[in-house]
Amino acid sequence: MPVEKHHFGLTTKLVIAILTAGMIPLIAGLSASYYRGSSELQSVTGANFQTLAEVSASKVDAKIERMIIDNHAAAGLAAADSAVSKWLLGNRLQSKGSVEAKFDWRPATENSPAPEGMLHASWITGADGTHTAIKEKAAIHISGLHSDNASEHYLLHISTPIYNEKASPIGWLNRQYDIKKLFDPLIYPIRFGDTGHVMLIDQLGAIVSCPMLETGSHIEDNTLIKRVINDRAGWITAESDGHGESVFSIVGHAPLTGVNAFLQAGESLHMFVWQDSSEIYAPTKSLLIGVAIAGLLSIGLLVAMGYFASRRIVKPIQRLRQEASLIAAGNLDQSLAIKTGDEIGELASEFEKMRLQLRQHIGSLEEKVEERTQKLIESQDEKERVMGQLIQTEKMAAVGTLASGIGHEINNPLYVIAGLAEAIRDEKDLTTCNEYGRDILKYGKEISAIVKNLSGYTRPASQDELEKVDVHERLEKAVSMVKLALLDDRVEIIKNFSPTPDISAQPEEVGQVFFNIIRNGAQAMDGVGVIELSTSVEDDHVCIRIKDNGRGIKAEHLSKIFDPFFTTKGPDEGEGMGMYVVQNIIQKYNGTISLESEEGKGTEFTIQFPTADAEDADSDSS
């Protein structure tokens, strides 16, 4: 059993089209907005992180610079201290080697004393005690992060030269500071959001100060370290957060240019700014969800409005189509009342006018047929039964011609209107939709013109819908019917069938042709003889030959065989319309019929029909 395909109605298609038309721009817009917003947010966040790194680095630089100034002042106090000067002079006169002054030397007059616990140790060495090659213009030296195993503290070492009254270096003031107490008060307060913070690292990725990681621990991602350890501030994106997690991150970085100038060769300090990416993009995602919800609500409203509008369009068209089918079936009594106030309403009004005019013309036609029937009955009483059949056939043909013409001529524009309505569903351009609307109005007016033409009987009758017919099947059925009616076992049927394509025709009418000819042949043999049926293909035509060995046809009758009412049979054997009908049916399908007959030997009819493919090709070219 074949599976029946499911077809969506026009209303459903229009709603789906509106839904699709709303969803595609929404999804595309949200995607583009999210991508653009994320990209811009990334740029802005990176720039902000860079700025924050630079500001934080400058604060640390300023702190170290103040300490350098304090150390200069302290070195000056040390040079003025007679005990220190005496020790340094004595140390220079002694033998080689450096002896450190191991006393807690913290002048009470120091301008900016370090916070409690920050200064870990302070001592003085001779000119060669700390640096082997002190020059005439010695500079301050700072050693980076290193650990004091005895105290388990991480320290920063600052060495400041001590000058005598002649501005010659005579020794070094050495001070060690606890790094956590020095930098943590500057680094820890810089927090933003739940996870955003800054940290201070050295050139190897060792943590100097960080609110989340231990001082002295290391960033394990060497690739990330190489990207942030450079002489210029900036920001980067990476798949590592520097805290041991492999997640997308935005990192701002900046060198401590002031401090790095005093550090030993190969050492440097850098500021590192980071925030969890999920926290950075949370507002964007929240906004996206809100916009998406609003968009879905808008689409729901569009679908509802589209459904209402489509029903306003589709229901009148469906009603018009139903009425056209009724008219095609010959039902002209049901009135059509469609009032939409637009072009469809005008079309319905023209339909109603057409129905009324058609009913009036058919009523007039029936009167004329009745009048003609009465005249025929009065003048030809002996043909009463035959003429009654002809009158009834003519009457039905007239009504059928009008109904068929209406169904054929009106359904085509209606299908076009339906197609344009479907095109409006798929079209996003308002201008194009307006053009389709004007086309619907044009075809509506075309239907009105067709109705007026049909009402005036100016259009010829159209053929019924054709089918593909197998002539062999029709011949077999015709033989079966003739056998049931006329033949007995003394009549032999010889079939010489060749493969033939189908023809385009009405199967019943083709069968009527074969039945009439085979029946006539059987009657001509008086029930004894041979009927030969053969088929072939000749020049895109299917050729059928029906030959009998009956008594044949007299030469003087050959030209009258296809005339109406001509017969050589008895009163009860026919009315002389059979071959007339046969010829008309064959000509209806662009076929031909010819015969050859010799009295006493038999008759052969040759029928040719164009193949279905050839007929379709002719229709396309026309």
Protein Blocks (a to p, Z undefined) as FASTA:
>chain_A
ZZddddddfklmmmmmmmmmmmmmmmmmmmmmmmmmmmmmmmmmmmmmmmmmmmmmmmmm
mmmmmmmmmmmmmmmmmmmpmklmmmmmmmmmmcedddddddddddfklfbacdehklmb
dcdddfklmbmbdcfbdcdddddddddfklopacdddddddddfkopafbdcdddddfkl
mmmmmmmmmcghjlbccddddfkopafbdckbcehiacfblmlmmmmmccbdcddddfbe
hlopacdddddddddfklmmmpcehiacdddddddfklmmmmmmmmmmmmmmmmmmmmmm
mmmmmmmmmmmmmmmmmmmmmmmmmmmnopakbccdddehpaklmmmmmmmmmmmmmmmm
mmmmmmmmmmmmmmmmmmmmmlmmmmmmmmmmmmmmmmmmmmmmmmmmmmmmmmmmmmmm
mmmmmpmbfklmmmmmmmmmmmmmmmmmmmmmmmnopaccdddddddddfklmmmmmmmm
mmmmmmcfkbccdddddddddddddfklmmmmmmmmmmmmmmmnnopacdddddddeehi
acdddddfbebjafklmmmmmpghiafbdfkloghlmmmmmmmmmmmnopacdddddehi
accdddddddfklmmmmmmmZZ
